[in-house]
Amino acid sequence: MENEQAQFPKLEKGRGQKSIKDLDFLLDIPLEISVELGRTRILVNDLLQLGQGSVIELTKLAGEPLEILINQKLIARGEAVVVNEKFGVRITDIVSPMERVKQLG
């Protein structure tokens, strides 16, 4: 068997732009974004005792960053703001790719 040199097609200019346009369909995929203020565990008996005006203590301390989740995966942290009488979140920190990989395990 003889060694043959591999043959590759020539690259054309602008081919990278075509690839970007081919991926434009990803821009229309809906994602669920949620913001987590905190968590807690509660017994069913205690849950049944809750009524209007009850307070549920969360694990986060006041002033700690809120967690911004996309499809239930942490992607950023932020702080609560009010914009035109509605709540919003100002992003203060984007989760690094390494942190996101650690979440998978």
Biopython code that builds the backbone (N, CA, C, O; Angstrom):
import numpy as np
from Bio.PDB.StructureBuilder import StructureBuilder

atoms = [
    (1, "MET", "N", (0.846, -1.173, 0.000)),
    (1, "MET", "CA", (0.000, 0.000, 0.000)),
    (1, "MET", "C", (0.892, 1.237, 0.000)),
    (1, "MET", "O", (1.820, 1.330, 0.804)),
    (2, "GLU", "N", (0.629, 2.163, -0.870)),
    (2, "GLU", "CA", (1.430, 3.381, -0.964)),
    (2, "GLU", "C", (0.814, 4.476, -0.103)),
    (2, "GLU", "O", (-0.403, 4.552, 0.068)),
    (3, "ASN", "N", (1.679, 5.310, 0.426)),
    (3, "ASN", "CA", (1.199, 6.469, 1.191)),
    (3, "ASN", "C", (0.760, 7.539, 0.209)),
    (3, "ASN", "O", (1.522, 7.939, -0.671)),
    (4, "GLU", "N", (-0.467, 7.997, 0.363)),
    (4, "GLU", "CA", (-0.972, 9.060, -0.501)),
    (4, "GLU", "C", (-1.178, 10.313, 0.323)),
    (4, "GLU", "O", (-1.514, 10.240, 1.505)),
    (5, "GLN", "N", (-0.982, 11.433, -0.287)),
    (5, "GLN", "CA", (-1.172, 12.703, 0.388)),
    (5, "GLN", "C", (-2.671, 13.022, 0.444)),
    (5, "GLN", "O", (-3.386, 12.874, -0.547)),
    (6, "ALA", "N", (-3.121, 13.454, 1.596)),
    (6, "ALA", "CA", (-4.543, 13.791, 1.759)),
    (6, "ALA", "C", (-4.895, 14.997, 0.904)),
    (6, "ALA", "O", (-4.104, 15.931, 0.769)),
    (7, "GLN", "N", (-6.079, 14.966, 0.333)),
    (7, "GLN", "CA", (-6.564, 16.061, -0.494)),
    (7, "GLN", "C", (-7.690, 16.785, 0.245)),
    (7, "GLN", "O", (-8.659, 16.158, 0.673)),
    (8, "PHE", "N", (-7.560, 18.099, 0.393)),
    (8, "PHE", "CA", (-8.574, 18.913, 1.053)),
    (8, "PHE", "C", (-9.069, 19.973, 0.088)),
    (8, "PHE", "O", (-8.284, 20.517, -0.689)),
    (9, "PRO", "N", (-10.380, 20.281, 0.124)),
    (9, "PRO", "CA", (-10.875, 21.345, -0.752)),
    (9, "PRO", "C", (-10.303, 22.692, -0.318)),
    (9, "PRO", "O", (-10.001, 22.904, 0.856)),
    (10, "LYS", "N", (-10.162, 23.591, -1.282)),
    (10, "LYS", "CA", (-9.642, 24.921, -0.972)),
    (10, "LYS", "C", (-10.688, 25.708, -0.197)),
    (10, "LYS", "O", (-11.883, 25.635, -0.485)),
    (11, "LEU", "N", (-10.219, 26.463, 0.793)),
    (11, "LEU", "CA", (-11.109, 27.316, 1.572)),
    (11, "LEU", "C", (-11.417, 28.570, 0.786)),
    (11, "LEU", "O", (-10.544, 29.149, 0.138)),
    (12, "GLU", "N", (-12.669, 28.980, 0.851)),
    (12, "GLU", "CA", (-13.076, 30.181, 0.140)),
    (12, "GLU", "C", (-13.235, 31.323, 1.130)),
    (12, "GLU", "O", (-13.603, 31.112, 2.286)),
    (13, "LYS", "N", (-12.954, 32.535, 0.663)),
    (13, "LYS", "CA", (-13.151, 33.707, 1.515)),
    (13, "LYS", "C", (-14.632, 33.870, 1.811)),
    (13, "LYS", "O", (-15.481, 33.592, 0.964)),
    (14, "GLY", "N", (-14.930, 34.318, 3.007)),
    (14, "GLY", "CA", (-16.320, 34.577, 3.365)),
    (14, "GLY", "C", (-17.081, 33.339, 3.788)),
    (14, "GLY", "O", (-18.256, 33.437, 4.143)),
    (15, "ARG", "N", (-16.458, 32.194, 3.762)),
    (15, "ARG", "CA", (-17.149, 30.958, 4.136)),
    (15, "ARG", "C", (-17.592, 31.004, 5.606)),
    (15, "ARG", "O", (-18.639, 30.457, 5.954)),
    (16, "GLY", "N", (-16.794, 31.659, 6.472)),
    (16, "GLY", "CA", (-17.157, 31.796, 7.881)),
    (16, "GLY", "C", (-18.452, 32.575, 8.054)),
    (16, "GLY", "O", (-19.232, 32.271, 8.956)),
    (17, "GLN", "N", (-18.697, 33.564, 7.217)),
    (17, "GLN", "CA", (-19.938, 34.341, 7.285)),
    (17, "GLN", "C", (-21.134, 33.459, 6.971)),
    (17, "GLN", "O", (-22.189, 33.611, 7.586)),
    (18, "LYS", "N", (-20.990, 32.546, 6.029)),
    (18, "LYS", "CA", (-22.091, 31.641, 5.685)),
    (18, "LYS", "C", (-22.443, 30.770, 6.887)),
    (18, "LYS", "O", (-23.619, 30.541, 7.170)),
    (19, "SER", "N", (-21.420, 30.285, 7.594)),
    (19, "SER", "CA", (-21.656, 29.455, 8.773)),
    (19, "SER", "C", (-22.429, 30.227, 9.837)),
    (19, "SER", "O", (-23.314, 29.675, 10.491)),
    (20, "ILE", "N", (-22.094, 31.493, 10.006)),
    (20, "ILE", "CA", (-22.798, 32.317, 10.991)),
    (20, "ILE", "C", (-24.259, 32.455, 10.594)),
    (20, "ILE", "O", (-25.141, 32.353, 11.447)),
    (21, "LYS", "N", (-24.530, 32.685, 9.322)),
    (21, "LYS", "CA", (-25.917, 32.824, 8.869)),
    (21, "LYS", "C", (-26.668, 31.508, 9.021)),
    (21, "LYS", "O", (-27.865, 31.513, 9.306)),
    (22, "ASP", "N", (-25.982, 30.377, 8.835)),
    (22, "ASP", "CA", (-26.624, 29.078, 9.005)),
    (22, "ASP", "C", (-27.055, 28.847, 10.449)),
    (22, "ASP", "O", (-27.973, 28.068, 10.702)),
    (23, "LEU", "N", (-26.405, 29.513, 11.392)),
    (23, "LEU", "CA", (-26.722, 29.345, 12.807)),
    (23, "LEU", "C", (-27.734, 30.374, 13.308)),
    (23, "LEU", "O", (-28.104, 30.356, 14.482)),
    (24, "ASP", "N", (-28.182, 31.265, 12.436)),
    (24, "ASP", "CA", (-29.141, 32.293, 12.848)),
    (24, "ASP", "C", (-30.428, 31.705, 13.419)),
    (24, "ASP", "O", (-31.099, 32.354, 14.221)),
    (25, "PHE", "N", (-30.781, 30.483, 13.013)),
    (25, "PHE", "CA", (-32.022, 29.882, 13.520)),
    (25, "PHE", "C", (-31.958, 29.692, 15.035)),
    (25, "PHE", "O", (-32.999, 29.598, 15.685)),
    (26, "LEU", "N", (-30.750, 29.634, 15.609)),
    (26, "LEU", "CA", (-30.619, 29.490, 17.063)),
    (26, "LEU", "C", (-31.133, 30.716, 17.802)),
    (26, "LEU", "O", (-31.520, 30.624, 18.967)),
    (27, "LEU", "N", (-31.138, 31.853, 17.135)),
    (27, "LEU", "CA", (-31.570, 33.089, 17.784)),
    (27, "LEU", "C", (-33.054, 33.079, 18.138)),
    (27, "LEU", "O", (-33.489, 33.863, 18.982)),
    (28, "ASP", "N", (-33.832, 32.209, 17.511)),
    (28, "ASP", "CA", (-35.272, 32.160, 17.751)),
    (28, "ASP", "C", (-35.693, 31.061, 18.725)),
    (28, "ASP", "O", (-36.887, 30.808, 18.883)),
    (29, "ILE", "N", (-34.741, 30.407, 19.376)),
    (29, "ILE", "CA", (-35.077, 29.350, 20.324)),
    (29, "ILE", "C", (-35.437, 29.992, 21.663)),
    (29, "ILE", "O", (-34.632, 30.726, 22.236)),
    (30, "PRO", "N", (-36.648, 29.718, 22.165)),
    (30, "PRO", "CA", (-37.049, 30.318, 23.444)),
    (30, "PRO", "C", (-36.346, 29.630, 24.611)),
    (30, "PRO", "O", (-36.182, 28.410, 24.613)),
    (31, "LEU", "N", (-35.937, 30.414, 25.595)),
    (31, "LEU", "CA", (-35.303, 29.909, 26.805)),
    (31, "LEU", "C", (-36.078, 30.413, 28.013)),
    (31, "LEU", "O", (-36.623, 31.517, 27.996)),
    (32, "GLU", "N", (-36.123, 29.607, 29.050)),
    (32, "GLU", "CA", (-36.797, 30.013, 30.284)),
    (32, "GLU", "C", (-35.769, 30.643, 31.216)),
    (32, "GLU", "O", (-34.793, 30.000, 31.602)),
    (33, "ILE", "N", (-35.993, 31.886, 31.571)),
    (33, "ILE", "CA", (-35.105, 32.578, 32.495)),
    (33, "ILE", "C", (-35.838, 32.745, 33.823)),
    (33, "ILE", "O", (-36.980, 33.205, 33.860)),
    (34, "SER", "N", (-35.172, 32.369, 34.904)),
    (34, "SER", "CA", (-35.756, 32.568, 36.226)),
    (34, "SER", "C", (-34.691, 33.154, 37.145)),
    (34, "SER", "O", (-33.492, 32.992, 36.916)),
    (35, "VAL", "N", (-35.146, 33.828, 38.175)),
    (35, "VAL", "CA", (-34.254, 34.450, 39.145)),
    (35, "VAL", "C", (-34.613, 33.883, 40.508)),
    (35, "VAL", "O", (-35.769, 33.918, 40.930)),
    (36, "GLU", "N", (-33.604, 33.361, 41.184)),
    (36, "GLU", "CA", (-33.840, 32.723, 42.475)),
    (36, "GLU", "C", (-33.399, 33.644, 43.605)),
    (36, "GLU", "O", (-32.236, 34.038, 43.691)),
    (37, "LEU", "N", (-34.339, 33.972, 44.455)),
    (37, "LEU", "CA", (-34.081, 34.832, 45.604)),
    (37, "LEU", "C", (-33.449, 34.035, 46.735)),
    (37, "LEU", "O", (-32.605, 34.560, 47.462)),
    (38, "GLY", "N", (-33.841, 32.783, 46.893)),
    (38, "GLY", "CA", (-33.316, 31.915, 47.945)),
    (38, "GLY", "C", (-34.126, 30.643, 48.011)),
    (38, "GLY", "O", (-35.091, 30.469, 47.266)),
    (39, "ARG", "N", (-33.734, 29.756, 48.900)),
    (39, "ARG", "CA", (-34.423, 28.477, 49.068)),
    (39, "ARG", "C", (-34.584, 28.171, 50.547)),
    (39, "ARG", "O", (-33.949, 28.782, 51.407)),
    (40, "THR", "N", (-35.448, 27.211, 50.812)),
    (40, "THR", "CA", (-35.595, 26.690, 52.166)),
    (40, "THR", "C", (-36.266, 25.329, 52.085)),
    (40, "THR", "O", (-36.847, 24.971, 51.061)),
    (41, "ARG", "N", (-36.183, 24.586, 53.158)),
    (41, "ARG", "CA", (-36.897, 23.305, 53.273)),
    (41, "ARG", "C", (-37.917, 23.485, 54.387)),
    (41, "ARG", "O", (-37.644, 24.120, 55.406)),
    (42, "ILE", "N", (-39.083, 22.922, 54.176)),
    (42, "ILE", "CA", (-40.155, 23.105, 55.147)),
    (42, "ILE", "C", (-40.938, 21.796, 55.263)),
    (42, "ILE", "O", (-41.151, 21.100, 54.270)),
    (43, "LEU", "N", (-41.352, 21.480, 56.453)),
    (43, "LEU", "CA", (-42.171, 20.288, 56.674)),
    (43, "LEU", "C", (-43.582, 20.539, 56.160)),
    (43, "LEU", "O", (-44.062, 21.672, 56.149)),
    (44, "VAL", "N", (-44.231, 19.473, 55.738)),
    (44, "VAL", "CA", (-45.600, 19.592, 55.228)),
    (44, "VAL", "C", (-46.497, 20.201, 56.298)),
    (44, "VAL", "O", (-47.339, 21.044, 55.990)),
    (45, "ASN", "N", (-46.331, 19.788, 57.546)),
    (45, "ASN", "CA", (-47.149, 20.324, 58.637)),
    (45, "ASN", "C", (-46.975, 21.841, 58.743)),
    (45, "ASN", "O", (-47.950, 22.571, 58.918)),
    (46, "ASP", "N", (-45.710, 22.315, 58.634)),
    (46, "ASP", "CA", (-45.458, 23.756, 58.711)),
    (46, "ASP", "C", (-46.036, 24.471, 57.490)),
    (46, "ASP", "O", (-46.535, 25.591, 57.597)),
    (47, "LEU", "N", (-45.964, 23.822, 56.341)),
    (47, "LEU", "CA", (-46.525, 24.397, 55.117)),
    (47, "LEU", "C", (-48.028, 24.604, 55.256)),
    (47, "LEU", "O", (-48.565, 25.623, 54.820)),
    (48, "LEU", "N", (-48.703, 23.636, 55.865)),
    (48, "LEU", "CA", (-50.152, 23.732, 56.045)),
    (48, "LEU", "C", (-50.543, 24.838, 57.027)),
    (48, "LEU", "O", (-51.678, 25.312, 57.004)),
    (49, "GLN", "N", (-49.612, 25.249, 57.887)),
    (49, "GLN", "CA", (-49.883, 26.298, 58.865)),
    (49, "GLN", "C", (-49.714, 27.701, 58.288)),
    (49, "GLN", "O", (-50.095, 28.682, 58.928)),
    (50, "LEU", "N", (-49.142, 27.809, 57.073)),
    (50, "LEU", "CA", (-48.903, 29.126, 56.476)),
    (50, "LEU", "C", (-50.213, 29.811, 56.122)),
    (50, "LEU", "O", (-51.174, 29.169, 55.699)),
    (51, "GLY", "N", (-50.232, 31.085, 56.298)),
    (51, "GLY", "CA", (-51.398, 31.874, 55.934)),
    (51, "GLY", "C", (-50.942, 33.238, 55.453)),
    (51, "GLY", "O", (-49.746, 33.519, 55.380)),
    (52, "GLN", "N", (-51.900, 34.072, 55.131)),
    (52, "GLN", "CA", (-51.583, 35.423, 54.677)),
    (52, "GLN", "C", (-50.789, 36.144, 55.763)),
    (52, "GLN", "O", (-51.189, 36.157, 56.927)),
    (53, "GLY", "N", (-49.682, 36.732, 55.383)),
    (53, "GLY", "CA", (-48.829, 37.443, 56.330)),
    (53, "GLY", "C", (-47.724, 36.579, 56.916)),
    (53, "GLY", "O", (-46.844, 37.099, 57.602)),
    (54, "SER", "N", (-47.744, 35.260, 56.661)),
    (54, "SER", "CA", (-46.671, 34.392, 57.146)),
    (54, "SER", "C", (-45.362, 34.760, 56.451)),
    (54, "SER", "O", (-45.356, 35.238, 55.317)),
    (55, "VAL", "N", (-44.260, 34.529, 57.152)),
    (55, "VAL", "CA", (-42.937, 34.810, 56.602)),
    (55, "VAL", "C", (-42.178, 33.491, 56.495)),
    (55, "VAL", "O", (-42.132, 32.712, 57.448)),
    (56, "ILE", "N", (-41.586, 33.249, 55.335)),
    (56, "ILE", "CA", (-40.772, 32.062, 55.130)),
    (56, "ILE", "C", (-39.318, 32.518, 55.068)),
    (56, "ILE", "O", (-38.948, 33.312, 54.204)),
    (57, "GLU", "N", (-38.499, 32.014, 55.984)),
    (57, "GLU", "CA", (-37.091, 32.397, 56.024)),
    (57, "GLU", "C", (-36.327, 31.611, 54.963)),
    (57, "GLU", "O", (-36.451, 30.391, 54.864)),
    (58, "LEU", "N", (-35.536, 32.332, 54.174)),
    (58, "LEU", "CA", (-34.749, 31.706, 53.110)),
    (58, "LEU", "C", (-33.299, 31.545, 53.545)),
    (58, "LEU", "O", (-32.861, 32.157, 54.519)),
    (59, "THR", "N", (-32.557, 30.715, 52.812)),
    (59, "THR", "CA", (-31.166, 30.424, 53.168)),
    (59, "THR", "C", (-30.221, 31.570, 52.847)),
    (59, "THR", "O", (-29.153, 31.661, 53.452)),
    (60, "LYS", "N", (-30.574, 32.441, 51.924)),
    (60, "LYS", "CA", (-29.686, 33.548, 51.547)),
    (60, "LYS", "C", (-29.819, 34.704, 52.523)),
    (60, "LYS", "O", (-30.878, 34.951, 53.099)),
    (61, "LEU", "N", (-28.702, 35.402, 52.683)),
    (61, "LEU", "CA", (-28.700, 36.590, 53.524)),
    (61, "LEU", "C", (-29.122, 37.808, 52.718)),
    (61, "LEU", "O", (-28.947, 37.835, 51.500)),
    (62, "ALA", "N", (-29.669, 38.807, 53.377)),
    (62, "ALA", "CA", (-30.033, 40.053, 52.701)),
    (62, "ALA", "C", (-28.774, 40.650, 52.077)),
    (62, "ALA", "O", (-27.722, 40.694, 52.716)),
    (63, "GLY", "N", (-28.880, 41.104, 50.841)),
    (63, "GLY", "CA", (-27.745, 41.702, 50.148)),
    (63, "GLY", "C", (-26.936, 40.727, 49.314)),
    (63, "GLY", "O", (-26.121, 41.149, 48.494)),
    (64, "GLU", "N", (-27.146, 39.415, 49.508)),
    (64, "GLU", "CA", (-26.436, 38.437, 48.672)),
    (64, "GLU", "C", (-26.984, 38.500, 47.251)),
    (64, "GLU", "O", (-28.152, 38.835, 47.054)),
    (65, "PRO", "N", (-26.154, 38.183, 46.260)),
    (65, "PRO", "CA", (-26.631, 38.232, 44.869)),
    (65, "PRO", "C", (-27.735, 37.210, 44.590)),
    (65, "PRO", "O", (-27.750, 36.117, 45.157)),
    (66, "LEU", "N", (-28.641, 37.586, 43.717)),
    (66, "LEU", "CA", (-29.675, 36.673, 43.241)),
    (66, "LEU", "C", (-29.051, 35.781, 42.174)),
    (66, "LEU", "O", (-28.096, 36.184, 41.510)),
    (67, "GLU", "N", (-29.577, 34.585, 42.005)),
    (67, "GLU", "CA", (-29.060, 33.674, 40.984)),
    (67, "GLU", "C", (-29.953, 33.734, 39.759)),
    (67, "GLU", "O", (-31.173, 33.608, 39.864)),
    (68, "ILE", "N", (-29.343, 33.926, 38.595)),
    (68, "ILE", "CA", (-30.060, 33.988, 37.327)),
    (68, "ILE", "C", (-29.867, 32.651, 36.624)),
    (68, "ILE", "O", (-28.744, 32.246, 36.323)),
    (69, "LEU", "N", (-30.983, 31.975, 36.370)),
    (69, "LEU", "CA", (-30.941, 30.640, 35.783)),
    (69, "LEU", "C", (-31.563, 30.650, 34.397)),
    (69, "LEU", "O", (-32.594, 31.286, 34.177)),
    (70, "ILE", "N", (-30.940, 29.951, 33.471)),
    (70, "ILE", "CA", (-31.534, 29.737, 32.153)),
    (70, "ILE", "C", (-31.714, 28.243, 31.992)),
    (70, "ILE", "O", (-30.756, 27.473, 32.071)),
    (71, "ASN", "N", (-32.961, 27.840, 31.764)),
    (71, "ASN", "CA", (-33.323, 26.420, 31.705)),
    (71, "ASN", "C", (-32.763, 25.679, 32.925)),
    (71, "ASN", "O", (-32.197, 24.594, 32.796)),
    (72, "GLN", "N", (-32.928, 26.275, 34.096)),
    (72, "GLN", "CA", (-32.559, 25.722, 35.391)),
    (72, "GLN", "C", (-31.053, 25.550, 35.583)),
    (72, "GLN", "O", (-30.630, 24.791, 36.455)),
    (73, "LYS", "N", (-30.237, 26.241, 34.784)),
    (73, "LYS", "CA", (-28.778, 26.203, 34.923)),
    (73, "LYS", "C", (-28.285, 27.604, 35.285)),
    (73, "LYS", "O", (-28.655, 28.580, 34.633)),
    (74, "LEU", "N", (-27.463, 27.704, 36.309)),
    (74, "LEU", "CA", (-26.935, 28.993, 36.753)),
    (74, "LEU", "C", (-26.023, 29.576, 35.686)),
    (74, "LEU", "O", (-25.060, 28.934, 35.267)),
    (75, "ILE", "N", (-26.327, 30.798, 35.244)),
    (75, "ILE", "CA", (-25.484, 31.448, 34.237)),
    (75, "ILE", "C", (-24.960, 32.803, 34.704)),
    (75, "ILE", "O", (-23.991, 33.318, 34.146)),
    (76, "ALA", "N", (-25.599, 33.387, 35.731)),
    (76, "ALA", "CA", (-25.163, 34.709, 36.184)),
    (76, "ALA", "C", (-25.709, 34.978, 37.582)),
    (76, "ALA", "O", (-26.545, 34.243, 38.107)),
    (77, "ARG", "N", (-25.202, 36.063, 38.158)),
    (77, "ARG", "CA", (-25.704, 36.550, 39.443)),
    (77, "ARG", "C", (-26.010, 38.033, 39.290)),
    (77, "ARG", "O", (-25.426, 38.713, 38.446)),
    (78, "GLY", "N", (-26.920, 38.525, 40.103)),
    (78, "GLY", "CA", (-27.282, 39.928, 39.965)),
    (78, "GLY", "C", (-27.953, 40.463, 41.210)),
    (78, "GLY", "O", (-28.032, 39.800, 42.245)),
    (79, "GLU", "N", (-28.438, 41.701, 41.072)),
    (79, "GLU", "CA", (-29.118, 42.363, 42.181)),
    (79, "GLU", "C", (-30.488, 42.851, 41.713)),
    (79, "GLU", "O", (-30.676, 43.201, 40.548)),
    (80, "ALA", "N", (-31.426, 42.865, 42.635)),
    (80, "ALA", "CA", (-32.785, 43.284, 42.313)),
    (80, "ALA", "C", (-32.834, 44.789, 42.092)),
    (80, "ALA", "O", (-32.192, 45.559, 42.806)),
    (81, "VAL", "N", (-33.606, 45.192, 41.091)),
    (81, "VAL", "CA", (-33.838, 46.608, 40.803)),
    (81, "VAL", "C", (-35.312, 46.785, 40.487)),
    (81, "VAL", "O", (-36.020, 45.814, 40.218)),
    (82, "VAL", "N", (-35.769, 48.019, 40.521)),
    (82, "VAL", "CA", (-37.136, 48.337, 40.131)),
    (82, "VAL", "C", (-37.065, 49.250, 38.914)),
    (82, "VAL", "O", (-36.402, 50.288, 38.937)),
    (83, "VAL", "N", (-37.760, 48.847, 37.846)),
    (83, "VAL", "CA", (-37.783, 49.615, 36.602)),
    (83, "VAL", "C", (-39.246, 49.818, 36.210)),
    (83, "VAL", "O", (-39.972, 48.851, 35.981)),
    (84, "ASN", "N", (-39.672, 51.070, 36.136)),
    (84, "ASN", "CA", (-41.065, 51.382, 35.785)),
    (84, "ASN", "C", (-42.060, 50.573, 36.624)),
    (84, "ASN", "O", (-43.004, 49.991, 36.091)),
    (85, "GLU", "N", (-41.841, 50.545, 37.921)),
    (85, "GLU", "CA", (-42.708, 49.862, 38.885)),
    (85, "GLU", "C", (-42.745, 48.348, 38.710)),
    (85, "GLU", "O", (-43.668, 47.699, 39.202)),
    (86, "LYS", "N", (-41.762, 47.771, 38.020)),
    (86, "LYS", "CA", (-41.647, 46.313, 37.881)),
    (86, "LYS", "C", (-40.276, 45.898, 38.397)),
    (86, "LYS", "O", (-39.307, 46.653, 38.308)),
    (87, "PHE", "N", (-40.211, 44.681, 38.939)),
    (87, "PHE", "CA", (-38.927, 44.163, 39.384)),
    (87, "PHE", "C", (-38.079, 43.765, 38.187)),
    (87, "PHE", "O", (-38.597, 43.338, 37.155)),
    (88, "GLY", "N", (-36.785, 43.909, 38.338)),
    (88, "GLY", "CA", (-35.828, 43.479, 37.330)),
    (88, "GLY", "C", (-34.566, 43.024, 38.035)),
    (88, "GLY", "O", (-34.471, 43.086, 39.261)),
    (89, "VAL", "N", (-33.597, 42.565, 37.256)),
    (89, "VAL", "CA", (-32.326, 42.119, 37.818)),
    (89, "VAL", "C", (-31.196, 42.755, 37.034)),
    (89, "VAL", "O", (-31.155, 42.662, 35.808)),
    (90, "ARG", "N", (-30.286, 43.395, 37.732)),
    (90, "ARG", "CA", (-29.077, 43.934, 37.112)),
    (90, "ARG", "C", (-28.000, 42.863, 37.240)),
    (90, "ARG", "O", (-27.664, 42.446, 38.348)),
    (91, "ILE", "N", (-27.461, 42.417, 36.111)),
    (91, "ILE", "CA", (-26.428, 41.374, 36.121)),
    (91, "ILE", "C", (-25.135, 41.975, 36.654)),
    (91, "ILE", "O", (-24.658, 42.999, 36.165)),
    (92, "THR", "N", (-24.580, 41.319, 37.663)),
    (92, "THR", "CA", (-23.331, 41.786, 38.262)),
    (92, "THR", "C", (-22.172, 40.831, 38.003)),
    (92, "THR", "O", (-21.009, 41.218, 38.119)),
    (93, "ASP", "N", (-22.487, 39.579, 37.650)),
    (93, "ASP", "CA", (-21.436, 38.582, 37.461)),
    (93, "ASP", "C", (-21.939, 37.496, 36.517)),
    (93, "ASP", "O", (-23.026, 36.951, 36.711)),
    (94, "ILE", "N", (-21.149, 37.186, 35.501)),
    (94, "ILE", "CA", (-21.466, 36.079, 34.590)),
    (94, "ILE", "C", (-20.664, 34.874, 35.056)),
    (94, "ILE", "O", (-19.471, 34.987, 35.337)),
    (95, "VAL", "N", (-21.320, 33.720, 35.137)),
    (95, "VAL", "CA", (-20.651, 32.494, 35.564)),
    (95, "VAL", "C", (-19.635, 32.094, 34.501)),
    (95, "VAL", "O", (-19.950, 32.079, 33.311)),
    (96, "SER", "N", (-18.426, 31.772, 34.928)),
    (96, "SER", "CA", (-17.368, 31.404, 33.985)),
    (96, "SER", "C", (-17.682, 30.047, 33.349)),
    (96, "SER", "O", (-18.400, 29.238, 33.936)),
    (97, "PRO", "N", (-17.149, 29.800, 32.158)),
    (97, "PRO", "CA", (-17.367, 28.487, 31.522)),
    (97, "PRO", "C", (-16.912, 27.338, 32.429)),
    (97, "PRO", "O", (-17.540, 26.279, 32.437)),
    (98, "MET", "N", (-15.838, 27.532, 33.185)),
    (98, "MET", "CA", (-15.348, 26.467, 34.070)),
    (98, "MET", "C", (-16.367, 26.163, 35.168)),
    (98, "MET", "O", (-16.585, 25.001, 35.508)),
    (99, "GLU", "N", (-16.992, 27.211, 35.725)),
    (99, "GLU", "CA", (-18.024, 27.008, 36.750)),
    (99, "GLU", "C", (-19.219, 26.262, 36.170)),
    (99, "GLU", "O", (-19.799, 25.402, 36.833)),
    (100, "ARG", "N", (-19.593, 26.592, 34.918)),
    (100, "ARG", "CA", (-20.716, 25.903, 34.274)),
    (100, "ARG", "C", (-20.414, 24.435, 34.064)),
    (100, "ARG", "O", (-21.305, 23.598, 34.212)),
    (101, "VAL", "N", (-19.183, 24.101, 33.725)),
    (101, "VAL", "CA", (-18.797, 22.701, 33.539)),
    (101, "VAL", "C", (-18.889, 21.961, 34.870)),
    (101, "VAL", "O", (-19.319, 20.808, 34.912)),
    (102, "LYS", "N", (-18.486, 22.623, 35.960)),
    (102, "LYS", "CA", (-18.562, 21.992, 37.293)),
    (102, "LYS", "C", (-20.007, 21.672, 37.673)),
    (102, "LYS", "O", (-20.256, 20.696, 38.380)),
    (103, "GLN", "N", (-20.963, 22.487, 37.209)),
    (103, "GLN", "CA", (-22.383, 22.259, 37.510)),
    (103, "GLN", "C", (-22.892, 20.973, 36.877)),
    (103, "GLN", "O", (-23.838, 20.368, 37.381)),
    (104, "LEU", "N", (-22.285, 20.554, 35.793)),
    (104, "LEU", "CA", (-22.751, 19.374, 35.076)),
    (104, "LEU", "C", (-22.488, 18.084, 35.857)),
    (104, "LEU", "O", (-23.205, 17.097, 35.694)),
    (105, "GLY", "N", (-21.456, 18.099, 36.708)),
    (105, "GLY", "CA", (-21.055, 16.887, 37.422)),
    (105, "GLY", "C", (-21.819, 16.619, 38.658)),
    (105, "GLY", "O", (-21.565, 15.625, 39.338)),
]
sb = StructureBuilder()
sb.init_structure("model")
sb.init_model(0)
sb.init_chain("A")
sb.init_seg("    ")
for serial, (resi, resn, name, xyz) in enumerate(atoms, 1):
    if name == "N":
        sb.init_residue(resn, " ", resi, " ")
    sb.init_atom(name, np.array(xyz, "f"), 0.0, 1.0, " ", f" {name:<3s}", serial, name[0])
structure = sb.get_structure()
